[in-house]
Amino acid sequence: MKLILTSAAAAAILTLTSAIGVAQQTTKANTPASPAAATEPAVTVTLATPQKQGPTGQAILSQHGNDVLVTLKMPPSNQVADASIVHGACSQQTSTNNTQPSTSKASTSTKNSMALTAVTNGVSQTTVTGTTIQQLTTGGYSIIVRQTPSLCGDLNAANPIPGTQQ
């Protein structure tokens, strides 16, 4: 009788241990990764006037797979402003009419500019397909917003956003 109880107890312990192991595996499988581990790279760039006086804005570039989401934030305004990513530093952008964006989708490997969604009420969001933040921040590009006064930010001066992978 003692042997039967011991065997039954051992079987119960094995069954319980297996059930706990399965429960732990299920919990781990259903638990999402921590936000920091899943977050893709993101950077910010200050947009300023050529004289570095007056209004400023901010560009936020965030990687989403093979695309980059470009978000522009300016003080709210009644004006609608064209914006683009252009090849060349802000110091090379001498007027608001000097670099017009191409109407076709430009590759970051060309010297063309890439049109962004117009800034309306101080905000714009555009997905630039088939590129990376690294390509944009190391390729000699800047973002220009054609408003009064124009704002520009060199992408090579981008600052990483804390908590995102770089």
Residue pairs with C-beta under 8 A, 6 or more apart in sequence:
32 38
35 163
36 163
36 164
36 165
37 165
39 163
39 164
39 165
40 62
40 63
40 64
40 65
40 164
40 165
41 62
41 63
41 133
41 160
41 164
41 165
41 166
42 60
42 61
42 62
42 63
42 133
42 160
42 161
42 164
43 60
43 61
43 133
43 137
43 158
43 159
43 160
43 161
44 58
44 59
44 60
44 61
44 158
44 159
44 161
45 58
45 59
45 61
45 143
45 153
45 154
45 155
45 157
45 158
45 159
46 56
46 57
46 58
46 153
46 157
47 56
47 57
47 58
47 59
47 72
47 74
47 143
47 145
47 151
47 152
47 153
48 56
48 57
48 151
48 152
48 153
49 55
49 56
49 149
49 150
49 151
49 152
50 90
50 91
50 93
50 150
50 152
54 149
55 74
55 75
55 149
55 151
56 151
57 72
57 73
57 74
57 75
57 122
57 145
57 151
57 153
58 72
58 73
58 74
59 70
59 71
59 72
59 73
59 143
59 153
60 70
60 71
60 73
60 161
61 68
61 69
61 70
61 71
61 133
61 136
61 137
61 155
61 158
62 68
62 69
62 71
62 133
62 164
63 132
63 133
64 127
66 129
66 130
66 131
66 132
67 127
67 128
67 129
67 130
67 131
68 127
68 128
68 131
68 132
68 133
68 136
69 125
69 126
69 127
69 128
70 85
70 116
70 124
70 125
70 126
70 127
70 128
70 143
71 123
71 124
71 125
72 83
72 116
72 119
72 123
72 124
72 125
72 143
72 145
73 122
73 123
74 81
74 119
74 122
74 123
74 145
74 147
74 151
75 122
76 121
76 122
77 121
77 122
77 147
79 147
79 148
80 118
80 119
80 120
81 118
81 119
81 145
81 146
81 147
82 101
82 115
82 118
82 119
82 145
82 146
83 115
83 116
83 117
83 118
83 119
83 124
83 143
83 144
83 145
83 146
84 99
84 100
84 101
84 113
84 114
84 115
84 116
84 143
84 144
85 113
85 114
85 116
85 128
85 136
85 141
85 142
85 143
85 155
86 93
86 99
86 101
86 113
86 141
86 142
86 143
86 144
87 110
87 111
87 112
87 113
87 139
87 140
87 141
88 99
88 140
88 141
88 142
89 140
89 142
89 154
89 156
90 142
90 144
90 152
90 153
90 154
93 99
93 142
93 144
93 150
93 152
95 150
96 146
96 150
97 146
99 113
99 144
100 113
101 112
101 113
101 114
101 115
101 116
102 112
102 113
102 114
102 115
103 115
105 114
105 129
106 112
106 113
106 114
107 130
107 131
108 114
108 128
108 130
108 131
108 135
108 136
108 139
108 141
109 135
109 139
114 128
116 124
116 126
116 143
117 124
117 125
117 126
118 124
119 145
119 147
128 136
133 158
136 155
137 155
137 156
137 158
138 156
139 155
140 156
141 155
141 156
142 152
142 153
142 154
142 155
143 152
143 153
143 155
144 150
144 151
144 152
145 151
145 152
160 166
